[in-house]
Amino acid sequence: MHLRPVDPDDAPALSALYGRSSADDLRMRFFAVPAGAALQAEVRRLCRAPTDGHQAIVAELAGRIVGVASYEPCAARRAQFAVFVDDSQRGRGIGTLLLEHLTDTARRCGITHLIGEVLPGNTAMLHVARDLTTGTRAVLHEGLFDVAVPTENETAQPAIADRERHAERASLRPLLRPTAVAVVGAGRTPGSTGHETLRALREYGFTGPLYAVNPHAGTVAGVAAYPSLTTLPGPVDLVVIAVPAPAVASVVADAAVAGAGAAVILSAGFGESDGPGRDRQAELVRVAREHGIRLVGPNCLGVLNTAPDIRLNAGFTPVVPPPGGLAVASQSGAVGIAVIEHAARTRCGLSAFVSLGNKADVSGNDLLAYWFDDPATTAVALYLESFGNPRKFSRLVRALARRKPVLAVKSGRSTAGQRAGASHTAAAAVPDVTVDALFAQAGVVRADSLGELLDTARLLTDQPLPTGDRLAVVGNAGGLNILAADAAEAGNLRVPALSETLRQRLTQVAPGAAGYDNPVDLGAGATPLAFAEAVRAVATSGEADALLLVLIATRANDVPAILTALTPVVDAHPALTVAAVVVGAPGTAPTLGQRRVPVFDLPERAVRALRHAARYAAWRREPLGGWPALSGLDTDAAQACVTEGLAAGGGWQPYERAARILTAYGIPLSPAVTAPDAGTAVAVAERFGYPVALKCADPDLVHKSDTGGVQLALTDAEQVRGAFAGVTAAGRPGHGALVQPMLSGEVELSCGIVHDPLFGSLVMAGLGGVHTDVLGDRVFRLVPLTDLDARRMWRSLRGAPLLTGYRGRPAVDTIAVEDLLLRVGRLAEDLPAVAELDLNPVLAGSTGVVAVDMKLCLRAATGEPDPILRDLRRP
């Protein structure tokens, strides 16, 4: 379905929409059967040029208009809406989709409520409005239902997300759970992409009908072949295409005739290549959209579903992993092969694998929505090189991670391509910092390498989450035990001392051990029975949230016998997180016991996986956080200032305008007055009272202290006059100087905003003053910012002890710090045109916080991705 604004050229199609409608349908919309002239008047209304008070949206299916929604002003910040859907297309959610987009458009235009009058018999429209959000109200008045739909309502987001997940599962079912598959380009020559993909499907045992499409063969690899998709004996859900790039679009069109709902494009020569390739990709997507077909690729490796009732291996990977709970999406085919090979070698079971290739259509966001409710998937792993809509990714992955672990490797940690930024805040927010902030808030387990991701996936897919951060290490290798303990504490896992009771128990079950505290060193000669009983004692003690077993093989011990003895012990404690390390015993199975405890070859690898699991579990245990009500906000005044600043050309704003924006959000600022000359500066200083600070007022001067643009602690008129010329010379002529009283606080902080066109706005908090760049102690979070985010931000700083009273110094008002962060976050969320904001320093004390220096930059934010609305990738 393609939604777009109404165009004047749509008049004939809109007339046809009404013309093919029944009298009853028209009566439900217009309360009477309108004459031809009335319908034409309605068409002219819809085709008017859009304004904030008038908007109209059409829904197209295969180039045909099948629905329209619009609104007209009816009262202050309210508008009357209407929705009409072709009778042949009702019941598919088109009316809901139109109203979702119309509501979003109205909100952006300043409309707070959409108002509608609905006949009692029009139950379909009443259901659409009611289901849109819990904030909808319908009141029967004089024989009509008066319906009011709020345009800004947080309760609408979960409902939209739920509808989106249902839609994604429906649209991706032909891709991941097809009932019949055809391979186009299935050549007779072994080694070719099409031939090998067909063989892979057949050999893996795809459970539905399988067809080869080859005009020159009757069979290929033992599969019946047909000249084209249009000659197949039955419909297919999925078409796998391995033909030259110029022919792919026509094959997709034939796939629609064959009933396909999805296509996997293995062929290269599209968006990854030159200009003609990009044009081919755009045409391919256009054709797929026209026929309602979802695309994976092009230039991809294929897809895999290990479910026993499907057994789909539609690609040309060299090995097939065992079935299991890990679903994988990868932009890179090579990375995909590495993941599958590692999964097969370590027996880490996969539920599904999707090679995204160029991501022309199906993206990681689509798959996150699909896997949300997939019962076969217990964890999700992603290899990402880019984000199509990171704001939607954040929303989807945050919801998914509350149910299932999500692991990711995001390539491109370097600063190459870093967006230029002049303020402290922008300069610090390199792209990788933005990704870190996104993953931290959304609970994504970010691995530094592919190996780390796969190690962690083995643990999180099959093992229970740790209930805390206490790690017990039990092994027969003292040196490896110590390395494991060091790695654990370096990763914020605790290796606590064991209780006297537990140590006594260990001396009884493992006499002669080298050490009975944590880590427990049983000695290289420990018997299988002693090892098993020692592990049982620790596992039943309640003194560990996770258990690491470390075994080293020597000529004097029997590692297979030890593992055999340990198997019933670990299986008897399914609620305890367990990992094992075996060194010096080639051929050891990669898992232990029925619960598939992962076995690693080095302690550091196991500990890294345990660390990630513990951090993720801690994130899961924490509350979601909320969006607290903030008092004293004047959003209209702030928006008026932003509009004024953009009209004046945007960029770094004069202090007075920037101060009005911040004051409208209740952000505390130090008093300040701009003085055009030295005499005025003296007068202002005497009104404030000495000492004062003098700062260059040129808004384009960012680092004032580096250029002599700041003079502090001026104590009399003579010092102010003497400093004025030097301070103003640091900037452009004619801007004067800013005069402020000198203030003090216990701690200097910094706070700011940087807006990313893809990710949205980030809020920064850190140590301030000269510490900002020297120490780099700062943290970022994406908006919207919750109260929990604000609390985590200052607590995660290395300098956090300074705020809570370090070495007898007074503690600062951390509630005021959190309030400041929430207000800055709300400003960033409401006003995306605030491209950069730098509050530095912010003086924090026991009585509150105040920003004593501030810079604000405006830049129009248009055409940015929407985090809520359902939206397919642009061709």
DOVOVEX-901179 format. One record per residue (C-alpha): y, z, x. Coordinates in steps of 0.5 Angstrom, whole numbers, padded with zeros to 4 digits, always signed. Each point is the difference from the previous one (the first is absolute). Example, Ala and Ser with C-alpha at 12.3 -4.5 7.8 and 13.67 -1.06 7.14 Angstrom:
# residues 2
-0009+0016+0025 +0007-0002+0002 
***
This chain:
# residues 875
+0000+0000+0000 +0007-0002+0003 +0006+0004-0003 +0007-0003+0002 +0007+0000-0003 +0001-0004-0006 +0003-0007+0002 +0005-0004-0004 -0006-0006+0001 -0005+0005-0004 +0003-0002-0007 -0005-0005-0002 -0006+0004+0002 +0003+0006-0003 +0001-0004-0007 -0007-0002+0001 -0002+0007+0001 +0003+0002-0007 -0002-0006-0003 -0008+0001+0001 +0001+0007-0002 -0003+0002-0007 +0005+0002-0006 -0003+0007+0001 +0001+0001+0007 +0007-0002-0001 +0001+0005-0005 -0002+0005+0005 +0005-0002+0005 +0006-0002-0005 -0002+0005-0006 +0000-0007-0004 -0002-0007+0001 +0006-0003+0003 +0003-0007-0001 +0000-0006+0005 +0008+0002+0001 -0002+0007+0001 -0005-0001+0005 +0004-0005+0004 +0006+0005+0000 -0005+0005+0003 -0002-0005+0005 +0007-0001+0002 +0001+0008+0001 -0006+0000+0005 +0003-0006+0004 +0006+0003+0001 +0002+0002+0007 -0002+0007+0002 +0005+0006+0000 -0001+0007+0001 +0000+0001-0007 -0005-0006-0002 -0006-0002+0004 -0006-0004-0002 -0007-0001+0003 -0005-0005-0001 -0008+0000+0001 -0003-0006+0002 -0007-0002+0001 -0002-0006+0003 +0007-0003-0001 +0000+0002-0007 +0005+0005-0003 -0005+0005-0004 +0005+0006-0001 +0007+0002+0001 +0004+0007+0000 +0007+0001+0000 +0006+0005-0002 +0007+0000-0002 +0005+0006+0000 +0000+0005-0006 +0004+0006+0003 +0002+0003+0006 -0005-0001+0005 -0005-0002-0005 -0003-0006-0002 -0004-0003-0006 -0006-0004+0003 -0005-0005-0003 -0007-0002+0002 -0004-0006-0003 -0007-0003+0003 -0004-0006-0002 -0005+0002-0005 -0005-0003+0004 +0001+0004+0006 +0001+0007-0004 -0004+0006+0003 +0000-0002+0007 +0006+0004+0002 +0005-0005+0000 +0005+0004-0004 -0001+0006+0004 +0001-0004+0006 +0006-0003-0003 +0003+0007-0002 -0001+0003+0007 +0004-0005+0003 +0005+0000-0005 +0001+0008+0001 +0000-0001+0007 +0006-0005+0000 +0004+0004-0006 -0001+0006+0005 +0003-0004+0006 +0006-0002-0005 +0002+0007-0002 -0004+0000-0007 -0003+0007-0001 -0004-0002-0006 -0003-0006-0004 +0001+0001-0007 -0005-0004-0005 -0001-0001-0007 -0007-0001-0002 -0004-0001-0007 -0005+0005-0002 -0005-0005+0000 +0001-0003+0007 -0005+0005+0003 -0001-0004+0006 +0008+0000+0002 +0000+0008-0001 -0006+0001+0004 +0003-0004+0006 +0006+0004+0000 -0004+0007-0001 -0004-0002+0006 +0005-0002+0005 +0002+0007+0001 +0000+0007-0003 +0007+0000-0001 +0000-0005-0005 +0002+0003-0007 -0001-0004-0007 +0003+0003-0006 -0001-0003-0007 +0007-0001-0003 +0001-0004-0007 -0006-0004+0000 +0000-0002+0008 -0002+0004+0006 +0006+0001+0005 -0003+0000+0007 +0003+0002+0006 -0002-0001+0007 +0003+0003+0006 +0001-0004+0006 +0000+0005+0005 -0006+0005-0001 -0005+0002+0005 -0006+0001-0005 +0000-0008+0000 -0002-0001+0007 -0007+0003-0001 -0001-0004-0006 +0002-0006+0003 -0004+0001+0006 -0006+0001-0004 +0001-0006-0004 +0001-0004+0007 -0007+0003+0002 -0004-0002-0006 +0004-0007+0001 -0002+0000+0007 -0008+0001-0001 +0000-0005-0005 +0003-0005+0004 -0004+0001+0006 -0007+0001-0003 -0001-0007+0001 +0001+0001+0007 -0004+0006+0002 -0005+0000-0006 -0001-0007-0002 -0006-0003-0004 +0000-0007+0003 +0002-0002+0007 +0001-0008+0002 +0002-0001+0008 +0004-0007+0000 -0001-0003+0007 -0007+0002+0001 -0002-0005+0006 -0007-0001+0002 +0002+0001+0007 -0002+0007+0002 +0006+0004+0004 +0005-0003-0005 +0004+0005-0004 -0002-0002-0007 -0007-0001+0002 -0001+0007+0003 +0004+0003-0006 -0005-0003-0005 -0006+0003+0005 +0003+0007+0000 +0001+0000-0008 -0007-0002+0000 -0003+0004+0005 +0003+0006-0002 -0003-0001-0007 +0006-0001-0005 -0002+0002-0007 +0003-0006-0004 +0000-0007+0000 +0002-0003+0007 +0002-0008+0001 +0002-0004+0005 +0005-0006-0001 -0001-0006+0005 +0000-0007-0003 -0005-0002+0006 -0006+0005-0001 -0005+0002-0006 -0001+0006+0004 +0004+0004+0005 -0004+0006+0004 -0005+0001-0006 +0006+0000-0005 +0000-0006-0005 +0007-0004+0001 +0004-0003-0005 +0006-0006+0001 +0005+0004-0002 +0002+0007-0004 +0001-0004-0006 -0007-0002+0000 -0003+0007+0001 -0005+0001-0006 +0003+0007-0001 +0007+0004+0000 +0001+0004+0007 +0005+0006+0001 +0001-0001+0007 +0001-0006+0005 -0001+0000+0007 +0004-0006+0003 -0001-0003+0007 +0003-0006+0000 +0006-0003+0004 +0007+0003-0002 +0003-0006-0003 -0006+0000-0005 +0000+0007-0002 +0005+0000-0006 -0004-0006-0003 -0006+0004+0000 +0003+0007-0003 +0003-0005-0006 -0008-0002-0001 -0002+0007+0001 +0004+0002-0006 -0004-0005-0004 -0006+0003+0002 +0002+0007-0003 +0002+0003+0007 +0004+0006+0000 +0001+0001+0008 -0001-0004+0006 -0001+0002+0007 +0003-0005+0005 -0003+0000+0007 +0004-0007+0002 +0006+0001+0005 +0006-0004+0001 +0004+0003-0005 +0006+0006+0001 -0003+0002+0007 +0002-0007+0002 +0006-0005+0000 +0005-0002-0005 -0005-0005-0004 -0005+0006+0000 +0005+0005-0003 +0001-0005-0006 -0007-0001-0001 -0001+0007-0001 +0006+0000-0005 -0003-0005-0004 -0007+0003+0000 +0003+0006-0003 +0004-0004-0005 -0007-0003-0002 -0004+0006+0000 +0006+0004-0004 +0000-0006-0005 -0007+0001-0001 -0001+0007+0000 -0004+0001+0006 +0000+0005+0005 +0000-0002+0008 -0002+0003+0006 +0002-0003+0006 +0001-0005+0002 -0002+0000+0007 -0005+0006-0001 -0007+0002+0002 -0002+0002-0007 -0002+0005-0005 -0006+0005+0000 -0003+0005-0006 -0006+0004+0002 -0002+0002-0007 -0007-0001-0002 +0001-0003-0006 +0005-0005+0003 -0002-0001+0008 +0006-0005+0001 +0001-0002+0007 +0005-0006-0001 +0002-0001+0008 -0002-0002+0007 +0000+0007+0003 -0006+0000+0005 -0003+0007-0003 -0001+0004-0006 +0002+0007-0001 -0004+0005-0004 +0002+0002-0007 +0004+0006+0000 +0007+0003-0002 +0005-0003+0004 +0004-0006-0002 +0004-0004+0005 +0006-0005+0000 +0002-0003+0006 +0005-0005+0001 -0003-0003+0007 -0007-0003+0000 -0001+0002+0007 +0001+0008-0002 -0004-0001-0006 -0006-0003+0004 +0001+0006+0004 +0000+0005-0006 -0006-0003-0003 -0004+0000+0007 +0002+0007+0001 -0002+0002-0007 -0007-0003+0001 -0001+0003+0007 +0002+0007-0002 -0003-0001-0007 +0006+0002-0003 -0001-0003-0007 +0005-0005-0003 +0002-0001-0008 +0004-0006+0001 +0004-0004+0005 +0005-0005-0001 +0003-0004+0006 +0008-0001-0003 +0001-0006+0005 +0007-0003-0002 +0001+0005-0006 +0003-0006-0004 -0002+0004-0006 -0005+0006+0000 +0003+0005+0004 -0002+0007+0002 +0004+0003-0006 -0004-0004-0004 -0007+0003+0003 +0003+0007+0000 +0001-0001-0008 -0007-0003+0000 -0004+0006+0004 +0004+0005-0004 -0005+0001-0005 -0006-0004+0004 -0006+0005-0001 -0003-0003+0006 +0006+0001+0005 +0001+0007+0003 +0005-0001+0005 +0004-0006+0002 +0002-0003+0007 +0006-0005+0001 +0002-0004+0006 +0007-0002-0001 +0004-0005+0004 +0006+0000-0006 +0002+0002-0006 +0001-0004-0006 +0003+0005-0005 +0000+0007+0004 +0003+0004-0006 -0005-0002-0004 -0005+0001+0005 +0003+0007+0001 -0001+0002-0007 -0007-0003-0001 -0003+0003+0006 +0003+0007-0001 -0004+0000-0007 -0006-0003+0003 +0000+0005+0006 +0000+0006-0005 -0007-0003-0002 -0003-0003+0006 +0002+0000+0008 +0004-0006+0002 +0000-0002+0007 +0004-0005+0004 +0002-0003+0006 +0007-0004+0000 +0001-0004+0006 +0007-0001+0003 +0002+0006+0003 +0004-0003+0005 +0008+0000-0002 +0000-0008+0001 +0004-0002-0006 +0003+0006-0001 +0006+0000-0005 +0006+0001+0003 +0004+0006-0002 +0006+0004+0003 -0001+0007-0003 -0004+0005+0003 -0004+0000-0006 -0001-0008+0000 -0002+0000+0007 -0005+0005-0001 -0003-0003-0006 -0004-0006+0004 -0006-0003-0004 -0005+0004+0002 +0003+0006-0002 +0001-0002-0007 -0007-0002+0000 -0002+0007+0002 +0005+0003-0005 -0004-0004-0006 -0007+0002+0003 +0002+0007+0000 +0003+0001-0007 -0006-0004-0003 -0005+0004+0004 -0003-0006+0004 -0004+0001+0006 +0003-0004+0005 -0004-0001+0006 +0003-0003+0007 -0006-0004+0001 -0005-0004-0004 -0006+0004+0004 +0004+0007-0003 +0000-0003-0007 -0007-0002+0000 -0002+0007+0003 +0004+0003-0005 -0003-0004-0006 -0007+0002+0002 +0002+0007-0001 +0004-0001-0006 -0004-0004-0004 -0007+0004+0000 +0003+0007+0002 +0003+0006-0005 +0007+0001+0002 +0002+0006+0005 +0002+0006-0004 +0005+0002+0005 +0001-0001+0008 -0005+0005+0003 -0005-0004+0004 -0006+0003+0003 -0003-0003+0006 -0008+0001+0002 -0003-0004+0005 -0004+0000+0007 +0005-0003+0004 +0005+0005+0003 +0005-0005+0002 +0000-0005-0006 +0001+0007-0004 +0006+0001+0004 +0003-0007-0001 -0002+0000-0007 +0004+0007-0001 +0006-0003+0004 +0000-0006-0004 +0000+0004-0007 +0006+0004+0002 +0004-0005+0003 -0001-0003-0007 +0002+0006-0004 -0007+0002-0002 -0002+0007+0002 -0006+0002+0004 +0000+0008-0002 -0004+0005+0003 -0006+0002-0004 -0001+0007-0003 -0004+0006+0003 -0005-0001-0005 -0001-0007+0001 +0000+0000+0007 -0006+0006-0001 -0003-0005-0004 +0000-0005+0005 -0003+0004+0006 -0006+0001-0005 -0001-0007-0002 +0001-0003+0007 -0001+0005+0006 +0002-0002+0006 +0006-0005-0002 +0005-0001+0005 +0006+0002-0005 +0000+0003-0007 +0007-0001-0002 +0004-0006-0002 -0002-0005+0003 -0007+0002+0000 -0004-0002+0006 -0008+0001-0001 -0001-0003+0007 -0004-0006+0002 -0006+0003-0001 +0001+0002-0007 -0007-0001-0004 +0001-0004-0007 -0002+0006-0004 +0006+0004+0004 +0005-0006-0001 -0002+0000-0008 +0000+0007-0001 +0007+0001+0004 +0003-0006-0005 -0003+0003-0006 +0004+0007+0002 +0006-0003+0001 +0000-0005-0006 -0002+0006-0005 +0005+0005+0003 +0006-0003-0004 +0004+0000+0007 +0001-0007+0001 +0003-0006-0004 -0003-0005+0004 -0006+0000+0005 -0001-0004+0006 -0007-0001+0003 +0000-0002+0008 -0007-0002+0003 -0001-0002+0007 -0006-0003+0002 -0004+0002+0007 -0007+0000+0002 -0001+0007-0002 +0002-0001-0007 -0003-0004-0006 +0006-0003-0004 -0004-0003-0005 -0003+0006-0002 +0006+0004+0000 +0003-0005-0005 -0006+0000-0004 +0001+0008+0000 +0007-0001-0002 -0001-0005-0006 -0002+0005-0005 +0005+0005+0002 +0006-0005-0001 -0003-0003-0006 +0000+0008-0003 +0007+0000+0000 +0003-0006-0003 +0007+0003-0001 +0001+0001+0007 +0003-0005+0004 -0004-0002+0006 +0000-0005+0006 -0004+0000+0006 +0000-0003+0007 -0006-0002+0004 +0001-0002+0007 -0005-0003+0005 -0005-0002-0005 +0000-0007-0002 -0003-0003-0006 +0002+0006-0004 +0001-0001-0007 +0007-0001-0002 -0001+0005-0006 -0003+0007-0001 -0004+0002-0006 +0001-0002-0007 +0007+0001-0001 +0001-0005+0006 +0004+0005+0005 +0003-0005+0005 -0002+0000+0007 +0005-0001+0005 -0001-0002+0008 +0006+0004+0002 +0003+0007-0003 +0007-0003+0000 -0001-0005-0005 -0004+0005-0004 +0006+0005+0000 +0005-0006-0001 -0004-0001-0007 +0000+0007-0002 +0007+0001+0002 +0002-0006-0005 -0005+0003-0005 +0003+0007+0000 +0007-0003+0000 -0001-0004-0006 -0004+0005-0004 +0006+0005+0001 +0005-0006-0003 -0005+0000-0006 +0000+0007-0001 +0008+0000+0000 +0003+0000-0007 +0003-0007-0001 +0008+0002+0000 +0005-0001-0005 +0007-0003-0001 +0004+0006-0002 +0006+0000-0004 +0007-0001+0004 +0006+0003-0003 +0007-0003+0001 -0002-0007+0001 +0005-0005-0002 -0004-0007+0001 +0005-0004-0004 +0006+0002+0005 -0005-0001+0006 -0002-0007-0003 +0008-0002-0001 +0001+0002+0007 -0006-0004+0003 +0003-0006-0004 +0007+0001+0002 -0003+0000+0007 -0004-0006+0000 +0005-0004-0004 +0005+0001+0007 -0006-0003+0004 -0005+0006+0001 -0001+0003+0007 +0002+0006+0003 +0004+0004-0005 +0007+0003+0001 -0001+0008+0000 +0003+0001-0007 -0004-0005-0004 -0007+0003+0004 +0002+0007-0002 +0001-0002-0007 -0007-0003-0001 -0003+0006+0004 +0004+0005-0004 -0002-0003-0007 -0007+0002+0002 +0002+0007+0002 -0001-0001+0008 +0004+0006+0003 +0005-0003+0005 +0005+0003+0005 +0008-0001-0003 +0003-0006+0004 +0006-0004-0001 +0002-0006+0003 +0007+0000+0004 +0003-0007+0002 +0004+0003+0005 +0001+0006+0005 +0005+0004-0004 -0004-0001-0007 -0006+0003+0004 +0004+0006+0003 +0002+0001-0008 -0007+0000-0002 -0003+0004+0006 +0005+0006-0002 -0002-0001-0007 -0007+0001+0002 +0001+0005+0005 -0002+0000+0007 -0004-0002+0004 -0001-0007-0003 -0004-0006+0002 +0003-0007+0001 -0005-0006-0001 +0002-0007+0000 +0000-0003-0007 -0002-0007+0001 -0007-0001-0004 -0003-0005+0004 +0000+0005+0006 -0007+0003+0000 -0001+0004+0006 +0007+0004+0001 -0002+0005+0005 -0002-0006+0005 +0007-0003+0000 +0005+0006+0000 +0001-0001-0008 -0001+0008-0001 +0004+0006+0002 -0003+0007-0002 +0003+0007+0000 +0008-0002+0000 +0004+0006+0000 +0007-0002-0001 +0005-0006-0002 +0001-0002+0007 -0008-0001+0001 +0000-0004-0007 +0005-0004+0002 -0002-0001+0007 -0007-0002-0002 +0002-0005-0006 +0001-0006+0005 -0006+0001+0003 -0005+0001-0006 +0003-0006-0004 +0000-0005+0006 -0008+0001+0000 +0001-0004-0006 +0004-0006-0003 +0007+0001-0001 +0003+0002-0007 -0006+0005-0002 +0003+0006+0002 -0004+0007+0001 -0004+0004-0004 +0002+0008+0000 -0005+0005-0001 +0000+0008+0000 -0005+0002+0006 -0006+0003-0004 -0006+0003+0003 -0008+0001-0002 -0006+0003+0003 -0004-0007+0001 +0003-0007+0001 -0004-0005-0005 +0000-0007-0001 -0001-0003-0007 +0000-0008-0002 -0002-0006-0003 -0002-0007+0002 -0002-0005-0005 -0006-0005+0001 +0000-0006-0004 -0007+0000-0001 -0002+0007+0000 +0006+0003-0003 +0004+0006+0002 -0002+0005+0005 +0003+0007+0001 +0000+0003+0007 +0001+0007+0002 +0000+0003+0007 +0004+0004+0005 +0007-0002+0001 +0006+0000+0005 -0002-0003+0007 -0007+0002-0002 -0001-0006-0005 -0001-0005+0006 -0002+0005+0006 -0006+0003-0004 -0002-0005-0005 -0002+0006-0005 +0000-0004-0007 -0004-0001-0006 +0001-0006-0005 -0003+0000-0007 +0001-0006-0005 +0003+0001-0007 -0001+0003-0005 +0000+0006+0003 -0003+0006-0003 +0001+0008+0001 -0006+0000+0004 +0002-0006+0005 +0007+0004+0001 -0004+0006+0002 -0005-0004+0005 +0006-0003+0003 +0003+0006+0003 -0006+0004+0001 -0003-0006+0004 +0005+0000+0005 -0001+0002+0007 +0006+0004+0000 -0002+0003-0007 +0000+0008+0003 +0007-0001+0001 +0001+0000-0007 -0004+0006-0002 +0003+0005+0005 -0002-0002+0007 +0000+0006+0005 +0004+0005-0004 +0005-0005-0002 +0002-0001-0008 -0004-0004-0004 +0004-0006-0004 +0000-0001-0007 -0006-0005+0000 +0000-0001-0008 +0007-0003+0001 -0003-0004+0006 -0005-0003-0006 +0005-0001-0005 +0004-0004+0005 -0006-0004+0001 -0001-0001-0007 +0007-0002-0001 +0000-0005+0005 -0007-0003-0002 +0003+0000-0007 +0006-0004+0002 -0005-0005+0004 -0004-0001-0006 +0006-0001-0005 +0004-0004+0005 -0004-0005+0004 +0006-0003+0002 +0001+0006+0005 -0003-0004+0006 +0002+0006+0005 +0002+0007-0001 +0001+0004+0006 +0002+0008-0001 +0000+0003+0007 +0001+0005+0002 -0002+0004-0006 +0002+0007+0001 -0006+0005-0003 +0001+0007-0001 -0002+0006-0004 +0005-0002-0005 -0001-0007-0001 +0001-0007+0003 +0006-0004+0001 +0000-0007+0003 +0006-0001+0005 -0001-0007+0002 -0002-0006-0004 -0001-0007+0000 -0002-0005-0006 -0001-0007+0000 -0001-0004-0006 -0004-0007-0001 -0002-0003-0006 -0007+0001-0002 -0003-0006-0004 -0006-0004-0001 -0004+0006+0003 -0008+0002-0003 -0001+0004-0006 -0004+0006+0001 -0002+0000-0007 -0001-0006-0004 -0006-0005+0000 +0002-0006+0005 -0004-0005+0003 +0001-0002+0007 +0005-0006+0000 -0002-0007+0003 
***
